[in-house]
Structures are given as C-alpha cells and as structure tokens.
C-alpha cells in the first residue's frame, strides 16, 4: 500500500488528535475510506499492550501532554462489569477462548469460549501463562512485588546505574504500584495463612532462611474481608483468573491515573496482527477488532508516528517476528535472543505437617513469604511459599522456585507460528536446585515429593515470567529504542535478559520508568 494514498483519503488528522469514540469522530466517520474492509485511522502515538510497561509509558506521556491510543487484545474488565472467576467455581471469564479451564491445577471445568482473563501459550517443552485484559499480567498474578537483590541486578544489567535504580526508580515503582506488607500480628493468627506459617517453620527447620514478601494486594482490605466487612477475594479463591476486590492491579493504578489526564484512549478487544514500517519511518498496524467470542468484528489499519510495543515478552516477540515474516519488517539480529523463563520451576511436597493438621483447608490466594537461598554458591534460588486453595486440607506444600538461567533460550518464527527454542538442558540446573530443596525439606520435616501435582514431583514446563528477546542495549539502545528503527520502542519484560531472580513486575515497572523518562528528555516525542 502507498502511504501517500492513505494520507490523501480522509485520515484522522495527525495534527489534531481525535478520540475514536468522541462526537467529533462519529460525525466524520462516513468520510473514513474503507479498503479491504479495513478502516484507516491516523493517531500520533500508539501503545500496544496495557500491562506494566505500557501503563508506565501511557502515564508519563499523558502527563507530558501527549495524546495516546492504547490497543489491548483482551477485555476492559472494569467497563464490562463481568466478574472475575474464582478457582473452585470458574465461569466464562476464566480462560481465553477455551472450552476448558487452563490453570496449572484443577482443570476439570468446561467453559463456553470467551475472551477470558487467563491465557496459555503452549510450546514443545514449555507452557507460558499470560493475562488478557486491560491491565495485562497484573490481573492474574499473585501480586508479589519483589525488588531484586542489588548484586544480581548489577550482574544482569552491568551498564545501568544501579544506585539510581535503588534510590529513584524502584521506590517510584513501589509507590505507584501501591506496594504494602502484611501485618505480622494478623499473619500469626489468620487461619487462611496456616500454609505460610507451616512453610516458614519447616524451612527454618531445614536450615533455610525466609523473607517477608510485599504485595500489591491491599492488606488493610484483607483484614476487613476476614471480618466479613467487605466482599471476599483473597479468601474466596480468587487470583489466577483475576481478583474482584482488594488487589491494586495496573488498571487501578497507573492506567487510571493516565486516563484521568484525559489524554489516553484504551481500545480493548483490538488485536494487532502485524506491523509495516513506512518509507517515512512511521508505522502502519494491521489490527483486528474482535468480539467476546473471538470473532472478528472489523479490520482496521492504524497509522502512527511513534509506536511503543508493550505487549508482554511473548506478545512483543510475536508481533516483531511475525511482522518480519509477513512484511520483511526490519529486525536486528539480537531480536529473539537471550530469552529465558526467569528460572521458573514448580515443585511441591505431599504429606506435609500431617501430625498437626496439614496446611489448612482454607488458604489465602495471596502469597506473603519466600525462601531466600540466593547467597548459596552451589544452589542459589528464591522460592515462593505458594498457596494451594483446593477447598479442603490436602496436606500439600506448593513452591514456585526462581533460579538463575544459566543457559538462555531463544524465540523464532516458523510455519506461521512462534517457536521457543528451549529444552531440558535449559532447566537442568533448576531441576537440581528443586531436588536439593525438596530433599532437604523432607529430610528435616517428613513428606514426599508431590507426585500427584507433577511428573516425578517437578513442574519444569510451567512458566509465569517469560523474559528477554528484545534485551536492553542489545536489541534496543540504552532506553528501549529498537535498533534499525527511529520511532519504535520496546518497554516490557522482553528488555530483561531472561532472568532477574524474583517475580519481575517491579523490575519491569522500574525499567519502564527509566526508559520513558529518558526518551522524553531526549525529545523522542517532542514533535507529536
């Protein structure tokens, strides 16, 4: 397609930005040229994805007076008024266009396909879970807001000013995300946290040290829900399909502040299929608007001067690599490289604390503790003491271990699909660490490997934290501008080279704050 013809055919005014749902845009809509059933729409800045990186970018650009369109393939849950599902009674909102639930456990429930909150990408040796909706992964994670150890951050990002990150960007991220810590007296007595107390006691007995883990769930709200003063969420098995109450997901923090400026428009159920770079270094996006059954409603072509990819690690890589295959989209050789699972390795133990009542029949879905073994030179890891809210006491301890990623993988595109180059050799050391941890815990406390949850007690193929593929200062410049491009920026987890040692969203947020601040300072958006 010829870009000049687009401009000559009644485009939507680059100089005077129009919101797509405003009275003005509706008045001129008949003038929008239809070609191949695709409306052509021109806007100055587009952000693809509404997770952490996209939300940070949107807020800071909007505060700087820039008009921004954000495209999100999932549903705007706040506007939809459709409730999130809990684990034990999942409804249509649970899974993304599936006929069956797809949580790591308890997938016994049939569904009517719907654009639900939780999605899973399935590859040969790894399954990757992602959030769908305005707020991205913040909708479906456990809210563990962990800042990485400064020594490991320096190791992962030697080129960054770690002192500034730990005095400016990490504190800023925690403040905006509304990070808080559970009250210790409440933790000591609340029956919903028996699994945490047992987990910590057994870890100490085995010679491990534990740490209190901050969270974005509002613990003041939690204490009120325990007293039945407000609707229950953490105590109603809500988390991986979304929390209806209590949790400060991104849609309630960064995105709400951006919307309050009046400069942000979020278009949900808009799936960006591929991108074309125009002769003038701007971009045209092929976008499919879908309904809640996944059917295409209409096709659109968005033209923008500046494009921010914040679709999450896998979404951003899918867009870039597919665009390269479809449109010969220019890509640096490092795109797709230095990818990892953040050392995610699931494991567990059965017959835990059986002489003293197991791990609790009622469990909060919000984790607040972890085992910190990061300083062990032979077996460095952080392990989340995770809930397993089955509605009954199953005397089982569940752990999400986060390790170093000693052997990175890569992501490519072939036969019209994404390919993750990842196998047992990538997780060999992770498995050794998990084996060491479980054996030491069982020796000190009793119990067996969780064969009922995992094959041989190990869940090597479960990934919640995909990272890398567009690594900062490798595939991008030092502030996230994609190499070989003048107007395209990557601001999400793909900037992190495969590992950060803890749950990554605080780090993603801090890096996005750092990047967008410097991009604005460098006048990357000054002419918009």
C-alpha positions as CSV (number, residue, x, y, z in Angstrom):
1,X,0.0,0.0,0.0
2,X,1.1,3.6,-0.8
3,X,1.4,5.7,2.3
4,X,0.6,8.9,0.4
5,X,-2.7,7.5,-0.7
6,X,-3.6,6.8,2.9
7,X,-2.9,10.4,3.8
8,X,-5.0,11.7,0.9
9,X,-8.0,9.7,1.8
10,X,-9.5,11.5,4.8
11,X,-7.2,10.3,7.5
12,X,-8.0,11.4,11.1
13,X,-5.8,14.4,11.5
14,X,-2.3,13.9,12.8
15,X,-2.1,17.5,14.0
16,X,-5.4,17.5,15.8
17,X,-5.8,14.1,17.6
18,X,-9.3,12.7,17.8
19,X,-10.6,10.1,20.2
20,X,-12.3,7.3,18.3
21,X,-15.5,7.4,20.4
22,X,-15.9,11.2,20.6
23,X,-18.9,13.0,19.0
24,X,-16.5,14.6,16.5
25,X,-15.1,11.3,15.3
26,X,-18.6,9.9,14.9
27,X,-19.6,12.9,12.8
28,X,-16.7,12.4,10.3
29,X,-16.7,8.6,10.3
30,X,-18.5,8.3,6.9
31,X,-15.5,10.1,5.4
32,X,-13.1,7.3,6.5
33,X,-12.1,5.4,3.5
34,X,-12.8,1.6,3.6
35,X,-10.4,-0.5,1.7
36,X,-10.4,-4.3,2.1
37,X,-12.9,-3.7,4.8
38,X,-10.3,-2.0,6.9
39,X,-10.8,1.5,8.3
40,X,-7.7,3.6,8.1
41,X,-7.1,5.6,11.3
42,X,-4.2,8.0,12.0
43,X,-3.0,8.8,15.5
44,X,0.3,10.2,16.8
45,X,1.3,7.6,19.4
46,X,0.2,4.0,19.8
47,X,1.0,1.7,22.7
48,X,0.3,-2.0,22.1
49,X,-0.4,-3.7,25.4
50,X,-1.7,-2.5,28.7
51,X,0.5,-4.3,31.2
52,X,3.2,-2.8,33.3
53,X,5.5,-1.3,30.6
54,X,2.5,0.0,28.6
55,X,0.9,1.6,31.6
56,X,4.0,3.4,32.7
57,X,4.6,4.7,29.2
58,X,1.0,5.9,28.9
59,X,1.0,7.7,32.2
60,X,4.3,9.6,31.6
61,X,3.4,10.5,28.1
62,X,-0.1,11.7,29.1
63,X,1.4,13.7,31.9
64,X,3.7,15.3,29.3
65,X,0.6,16.4,27.4
66,X,0.8,13.7,24.6
67,X,-2.3,12.1,23.2
68,X,-2.1,8.3,23.3
69,X,-4.1,5.4,21.9
70,X,-3.6,2.1,23.7
71,X,-4.5,-1.2,22.0
72,X,-5.4,-4.2,24.2
73,X,-6.4,-7.6,22.8
74,X,-8.2,-8.5,25.9
75,X,-11.4,-7.1,27.6
76,X,-11.7,-4.0,29.6
77,X,-13.0,-5.8,32.6
78,X,-13.8,-2.7,34.6
79,X,-16.1,-1.4,31.9
80,X,-17.6,-4.8,31.1
81,X,-18.9,-5.3,34.7
82,X,-18.3,-9.1,34.2
83,X,-16.9,-10.5,37.4
84,X,-13.6,-12.5,37.6
85,X,-13.9,-16.2,38.4
86,X,-12.5,-18.0,41.4
87,X,-10.6,-21.2,41.2
88,X,-13.3,-23.5,42.6
89,X,-16.2,-22.2,40.6
90,X,-14.8,-20.8,37.3
91,X,-17.2,-19.1,34.9
92,X,-16.8,-17.9,31.4
93,X,-14.4,-15.2,32.4
94,X,-11.8,-17.7,33.5
95,X,-9.9,-18.6,30.3
96,X,-9.1,-17.0,26.9
97,X,-11.3,-18.6,24.2
98,X,-11.1,-22.1,25.7
99,X,-13.6,-24.9,26.3
100,X,-11.9,-25.9,29.5
101,X,-10.0,-24.1,32.3
102,X,-6.3,-23.8,31.9
103,X,-4.9,-23.0,35.4
104,X,-1.9,-25.2,36.3
105,X,-4.1,-27.3,38.5
106,X,-7.8,-28.4,38.9
107,X,-8.7,-28.1,35.2
108,X,-11.9,-30.0,35.5
109,X,-14.3,-27.4,34.4
110,X,-16.0,-26.9,31.0
111,X,-16.4,-23.4,29.6
112,X,-18.1,-21.6,26.8
113,X,-15.3,-19.9,24.7
114,X,-15.0,-16.3,25.9
115,X,-12.2,-13.7,25.9
116,X,-11.4,-14.6,29.5
117,X,-8.6,-13.3,31.8
118,X,-6.1,-16.2,31.6
119,X,-4.3,-17.4,28.5
120,X,-1.7,-20.1,27.9
121,X,0.8,-20.4,25.1
122,X,1.8,-24.0,24.6
123,X,5.2,-25.0,23.1
124,X,7.0,-28.2,22.8
125,X,8.8,-28.1,26.2
126,X,7.2,-25.2,28.0
127,X,3.8,-23.6,28.7
128,X,3.6,-19.9,29.3
129,X,0.6,-18.3,31.2
130,X,-0.4,-14.7,30.5
131,X,-3.1,-12.2,31.5
132,X,-5.7,-11.0,29.0
133,X,-7.4,-7.7,29.6
134,X,-6.8,-4.1,30.4
135,X,-4.0,-4.4,33.0
136,X,-2.3,-7.4,31.3
137,X,-0.4,-9.8,33.6
138,X,-1.3,-7.7,36.7
139,X,-4.8,-9.1,36.5
140,X,-3.8,-12.7,37.1
141,X,-0.5,-12.8,39.0
142,X,-0.2,-13.3,42.8
143,X,0.8,-9.7,43.3
144,X,4.3,-10.5,44.7
145,X,6.1,-7.1,44.5
146,X,9.7,-8.1,45.0
147,X,12.7,-5.9,44.3
148,X,15.7,-7.9,43.1
149,X,18.9,-8.1,45.1
150,X,21.1,-5.2,44.0
151,X,24.1,-7.5,43.5
152,X,22.1,-9.6,41.0
153,X,20.6,-6.6,39.3
154,X,24.1,-5.3,38.7
155,X,25.1,-8.7,37.3
156,X,22.1,-8.7,34.9
157,X,22.4,-5.0,33.9
158,X,26.0,-4.0,34.4
159,X,25.5,-1.0,32.1
160,X,22.8,0.6,34.3
161,X,23.3,2.9,37.2
162,X,22.1,0.6,40.0
163,X,22.4,3.2,42.7
164,X,19.9,5.4,40.8
165,X,17.6,2.5,40.3
166,X,17.6,1.6,44.0
167,X,17.2,5.2,45.2
168,X,14.8,6.5,42.4
169,X,13.2,4.1,40.1
170,X,12.4,1.1,42.4
171,X,11.0,3.4,45.1
172,X,8.9,5.2,42.5
173,X,7.6,1.9,41.1
174,X,6.7,0.6,44.5
175,X,4.9,3.8,45.3
176,X,2.8,3.9,42.1
177,X,2.0,0.2,42.3
178,X,0.8,0.7,45.9
179,X,3.1,-2.0,47.4
180,X,2.4,-2.9,51.0
181,X,3.3,-5.6,53.5
182,X,1.0,-7.8,55.6
183,X,0.6,-7.1,59.3
184,X,2.7,-9.7,61.3
185,X,0.1,-10.0,64.1
186,X,-2.6,-10.7,61.5
187,X,-0.4,-13.3,59.8
188,X,0.3,-15.1,63.1
189,X,-3.4,-15.7,63.8
190,X,-5.2,-15.8,60.5
191,X,-6.3,-19.3,59.7
192,X,-6.0,-18.6,55.9
193,X,-2.2,-18.3,56.4
194,X,-1.6,-21.5,58.1
195,X,0.2,-22.7,55.0
196,X,2.6,-19.8,55.2
197,X,3.4,-20.3,58.9
198,X,4.0,-24.0,58.3
199,X,6.1,-23.3,55.3
200,X,8.3,-20.9,57.2
201,X,8.6,-23.2,60.2
202,X,9.6,-26.1,58.0
203,X,12.1,-24.1,56.0
204,X,13.8,-22.9,59.2
205,X,14.0,-26.4,60.5
206,X,15.6,-27.4,57.3
207,X,18.2,-24.7,57.7
208,X,16.8,-22.2,55.1
209,X,16.1,-18.5,55.8
210,X,12.8,-17.0,54.8
211,X,11.8,-13.5,53.9
212,X,8.5,-11.5,54.1
213,X,7.3,-10.7,50.6
214,X,5.5,-7.4,49.8
215,X,2.4,-7.4,47.6
216,X,0.1,-5.1,45.7
217,X,-3.0,-6.6,47.4
218,X,-4.3,-4.2,49.9
219,X,-3.7,-5.9,53.3
220,X,-6.0,-3.4,55.1
221,X,-8.7,-4.6,52.8
222,X,-7.7,-8.2,53.6
223,X,-8.2,-7.7,57.3
224,X,-11.6,-6.3,56.7
225,X,-12.6,-9.1,54.4
226,X,-11.5,-11.6,57.1
227,X,-14.0,-9.9,59.4
228,X,-16.7,-10.1,56.6
229,X,-16.9,-6.3,56.5
230,X,-16.3,-6.2,52.7
231,X,-16.7,-8.8,49.9
232,X,-14.0,-11.5,50.0
233,X,-11.5,-12.0,47.2
234,X,-8.2,-13.4,48.5
235,X,-10.3,-15.5,50.9
236,X,-12.6,-16.5,48.1
237,X,-10.0,-18.4,46.0
238,X,-9.7,-15.5,43.5
239,X,-6.3,-14.8,41.9
240,X,-5.2,-16.6,38.7
241,X,-8.5,-15.7,37.0
242,X,-8.5,-12.2,38.4
243,X,-9.4,-10.6,41.8
244,X,-12.7,-8.8,42.1
245,X,-11.6,-6.9,45.2
246,X,-8.6,-5.9,47.2
247,X,-5.9,-6.1,44.5
248,X,-4.2,-3.0,43.1
249,X,-3.8,-4.2,39.6
250,X,-2.4,-1.8,36.9
251,X,-5.9,-0.8,35.7
252,X,-6.5,0.7,39.2
253,X,-3.1,2.5,39.5
254,X,-1.0,3.6,36.5
255,X,-3.7,3.3,33.9
256,X,-6.4,5.0,36.0
257,X,-4.0,8.0,36.5
258,X,-3.3,8.1,32.8
259,X,-7.0,8.1,32.0
260,X,-7.6,10.9,34.5
261,X,-5.4,13.2,32.4
262,X,-7.9,13.0,29.5
263,X,-5.1,12.1,27.1
264,X,-5.4,8.3,27.0
265,X,-7.9,6.2,25.0
266,X,-7.9,2.5,25.6
267,X,-9.3,0.3,22.8
268,X,-10.0,-3.2,24.1
269,X,-10.5,-6.3,22.1
270,X,-8.1,-4.9,19.4
271,X,-5.6,-7.5,18.4
272,X,-2.5,-6.2,16.5
273,X,-1.7,-8.8,13.9
274,X,1.4,-7.3,12.2
275,X,3.3,-4.0,11.6
276,X,4.7,-2.4,8.5
277,X,7.3,0.3,8.5
278,X,6.6,3.1,6.0
279,X,9.0,4.9,3.8
280,X,9.0,7.9,6.2
281,X,9.9,5.7,9.2
282,X,6.3,5.8,10.6
283,X,4.2,2.7,11.1
284,X,1.0,1.1,9.9
285,X,-0.6,-1.6,12.0
286,X,-3.0,-4.3,10.8
287,X,-5.5,-4.6,13.7
288,X,-8.4,-7.0,14.1
289,X,-11.2,-5.9,16.4
290,X,-12.9,-8.9,17.9
291,X,-16.0,-9.7,20.0
292,X,-16.0,-11.7,23.2
293,X,-16.4,-14.9,21.3
294,X,-13.2,-14.2,19.4
295,X,-15.0,-13.4,16.1
296,X,-13.6,-10.6,14.0
297,X,-15.9,-7.5,14.1
298,X,-13.9,-5.3,11.8
299,X,-10.4,-4.7,10.5
300,X,-8.5,-1.5,10.9
301,X,-5.3,0.0,9.8
302,X,-3.7,2.3,12.3
303,X,-1.0,4.8,11.2
304,X,1.2,6.3,13.8
305,X,4.3,8.4,14.1
306,X,5.5,6.7,17.3
307,X,4.9,3.1,18.3
308,X,5.6,1.5,21.7
309,X,5.5,-2.2,22.0
310,X,4.5,-3.3,25.5
311,X,2.5,-6.5,24.7
312,X,4.5,-8.5,27.2
313,X,7.5,-10.6,26.3
314,X,5.7,-13.1,24.2
315,X,3.3,-10.6,22.6
316,X,6.0,-8.3,21.6
317,X,8.2,-11.0,20.1
318,X,5.2,-12.4,18.3
319,X,4.4,-9.1,16.7
320,X,8.0,-8.3,15.7
321,X,8.9,-11.8,14.4
322,X,5.6,-12.2,12.6
323,X,5.9,-8.7,11.0
324,X,9.3,-9.7,9.8
325,X,8.0,-12.8,8.2
326,X,4.9,-11.1,6.6
327,X,6.3,-7.7,5.7
328,X,10.1,-8.1,5.8
329,X,9.9,-5.8,8.8
330,X,13.5,-4.7,9.7
331,X,14.8,-6.5,12.8
332,X,18.2,-6.5,14.4
333,X,19.9,-9.9,14.7
334,X,19.5,-9.8,18.5
335,X,15.7,-9.8,18.5
336,X,14.6,-13.2,19.8
337,X,17.9,-13.8,21.6
338,X,18.8,-14.0,25.3
339,X,15.3,-15.3,26.3
340,X,14.5,-17.2,29.5
341,X,11.8,-18.3,31.9
342,X,13.2,-16.3,34.8
343,X,14.2,-19.6,36.3
344,X,10.6,-20.6,37.0
345,X,10.4,-24.2,38.3
346,X,7.4,-25.6,40.1
347,X,7.7,-28.3,42.8
348,X,5.9,-29.4,45.9
349,X,5.6,-31.8,48.8
350,X,2.8,-34.2,49.9
351,X,2.0,-35.3,53.5
352,X,3.1,-32.0,55.0
353,X,2.5,-31.4,58.7
354,X,0.1,-34.4,58.8
355,X,0.5,-34.8,62.6
356,X,-0.6,-31.2,63.2
357,X,-3.5,-30.7,60.9
358,X,-1.9,-30.3,57.5
359,X,-1.6,-27.0,55.7
360,X,-5.1,-25.7,56.2
361,X,-8.5,-26.3,54.5
362,X,-8.9,-22.5,53.8
363,X,-6.0,-20.7,52.2
364,X,-5.5,-17.1,51.1
365,X,-4.5,-16.9,47.4
366,X,-2.1,-14.1,48.1
367,X,1.5,-15.3,48.9
368,X,3.4,-13.3,51.5
369,X,6.6,-15.4,52.2
370,X,9.5,-16.9,50.4
371,X,12.7,-18.9,51.0
372,X,15.8,-16.9,50.3
373,X,18.7,-19.2,49.3
374,X,20.2,-16.8,46.8
375,X,23.5,-16.5,48.5
376,X,24.2,-20.2,48.4
377,X,27.0,-20.5,45.8
378,X,26.0,-24.1,44.8
379,X,22.2,-23.8,44.9
380,X,21.1,-20.1,44.5
381,X,17.3,-19.7,44.3
382,X,14.3,-17.8,45.7
383,X,11.3,-19.9,46.4
384,X,7.8,-18.6,46.8
385,X,5.8,-20.4,49.5
386,X,2.7,-20.6,47.4
387,X,-1.0,-21.3,48.3
388,X,-2.9,-24.3,47.0
389,X,-6.5,-23.4,47.8
390,X,-8.3,-26.6,47.0
391,X,-11.3,-26.1,49.3
392,X,-10.0,-28.9,51.6
393,X,-6.8,-29.7,53.5
394,X,-4.6,-31.7,51.1
395,X,-1.5,-31.5,53.3
396,X,0.5,-30.3,50.3
397,X,3.0,-27.6,50.1
398,X,3.4,-25.8,46.7
399,X,6.5,-23.9,45.7
400,X,7.4,-21.7,42.8
401,X,11.2,-21.6,42.6
402,X,13.0,-18.8,40.8
403,X,16.6,-19.6,39.7
404,X,19.4,-18.2,37.7
405,X,19.0,-19.0,34.0
406,X,22.5,-20.3,33.2
407,X,21.6,-21.4,29.7
408,X,19.4,-18.9,27.8
409,X,17.0,-19.9,25.1
410,X,15.7,-18.0,22.0
411,X,12.5,-17.3,20.2
412,X,12.0,-17.6,16.5
413,X,9.1,-17.7,13.9
414,X,8.5,-20.6,11.5
415,X,5.5,-22.1,9.7
416,X,3.3,-19.1,10.8
417,X,3.9,-19.6,14.5
418,X,6.2,-18.6,17.3
419,X,8.8,-21.2,18.3
420,X,10.5,-21.2,21.7
421,X,13.9,-22.9,21.5
422,X,14.0,-24.4,25.0
423,X,14.6,-28.0,26.3
424,X,15.7,-29.9,29.3
425,X,19.3,-28.6,29.0
426,X,18.0,-25.1,29.8
427,X,16.3,-26.3,33.1
428,X,19.0,-28.8,34.2
429,X,20.4,-26.7,37.0
430,X,16.9,-25.5,38.0
431,X,15.9,-29.2,38.5
432,X,19.0,-29.8,40.6
433,X,18.1,-26.9,42.8
434,X,14.5,-28.1,43.2
435,X,15.7,-31.6,44.0
436,X,18.1,-30.2,46.6
437,X,15.4,-28.1,48.2
438,X,12.8,-30.8,48.4
439,X,15.2,-33.5,49.7
440,X,16.4,-31.1,52.4
441,X,12.8,-30.1,53.4
442,X,11.7,-33.7,53.5
443,X,14.7,-34.9,55.5
444,X,14.1,-32.3,58.2
445,X,10.2,-32.4,58.2
446,X,9.0,-35.6,56.6
447,X,6.8,-35.6,53.5
448,X,7.3,-36.9,49.9
449,X,7.6,-35.3,46.5
450,X,4.4,-34.0,45.1
451,X,3.9,-36.7,42.5
452,X,0.2,-36.0,42.4
453,X,0.8,-32.5,41.2
454,X,3.8,-33.0,38.9
455,X,5.5,-35.7,37.0
456,X,8.1,-37.1,39.4
457,X,7.5,-34.1,41.6
458,X,8.8,-31.5,39.1
459,X,7.0,-28.9,37.0
460,X,9.8,-27.9,34.7
461,X,7.4,-26.8,31.9
462,X,5.5,-24.2,33.9
463,X,6.4,-20.6,33.2
464,X,4.8,-17.4,34.5
465,X,7.7,-15.0,33.9
466,X,9.0,-15.1,30.3
467,X,11.7,-12.5,29.9
468,X,14.0,-11.4,27.1
469,X,14.2,-11.4,23.4
470,X,14.5,-7.6,23.0
471,X,17.1,-7.1,25.6
472,X,18.1,-3.6,26.6
473,X,21.3,-2.4,25.0
474,X,21.4,-5.5,22.8
475,X,18.3,-5.5,20.5
476,X,17.5,-1.9,21.6
477,X,19.5,1.1,22.6
478,X,20.0,2.0,26.2
479,X,16.5,3.4,26.5
480,X,14.5,0.8,24.7
481,X,14.5,2.2,21.1
482,X,14.6,-0.8,18.8
483,X,17.7,-0.9,16.7
484,X,17.2,-0.3,13.0
485,X,14.2,1.9,13.9
486,X,13.7,5.6,14.6
487,X,10.2,5.6,16.0
488,X,9.7,2.2,17.7
489,X,10.3,1.5,21.3
490,X,10.1,-1.7,23.4
491,X,9.0,-1.2,27.0
492,X,8.1,-4.5,28.7
493,X,9.6,-7.7,30.1
494,X,11.4,-8.5,26.8
495,X,14.0,-5.9,27.8
496,X,15.3,-8.2,30.7
497,X,17.7,-10.9,29.6
498,X,15.9,-14.0,30.7
499,X,16.3,-13.7,34.4
500,X,16.0,-11.2,37.3
501,X,15.9,-13.6,40.3
502,X,12.5,-12.7,41.7
503,X,9.0,-12.0,40.5
504,X,9.7,-9.5,37.8
505,X,6.9,-6.9,37.6
506,X,8.5,-4.4,40.0
507,X,11.7,-4.5,37.8
508,X,9.7,-4.2,34.6
509,X,7.9,-1.1,36.0
510,X,11.2,0.5,37.2
511,X,12.9,-0.1,33.9
512,X,9.9,1.3,32.0
513,X,10.1,4.4,34.2
514,X,13.8,4.8,33.5
515,X,13.3,4.3,29.7
516,X,10.3,6.6,29.2
517,X,11.8,9.3,31.4
518,X,14.9,9.4,29.2
519,X,13.1,9.1,26.0
520,X,11.0,12.1,26.9
521,X,14.1,14.0,28.0
522,X,15.7,13.2,24.6
523,X,12.7,14.7,22.8
524,X,11.7,11.4,21.2
525,X,8.1,12.5,21.4
526,X,8.6,16.3,21.1
527,X,7.2,16.7,17.6
528,X,3.9,14.9,18.3
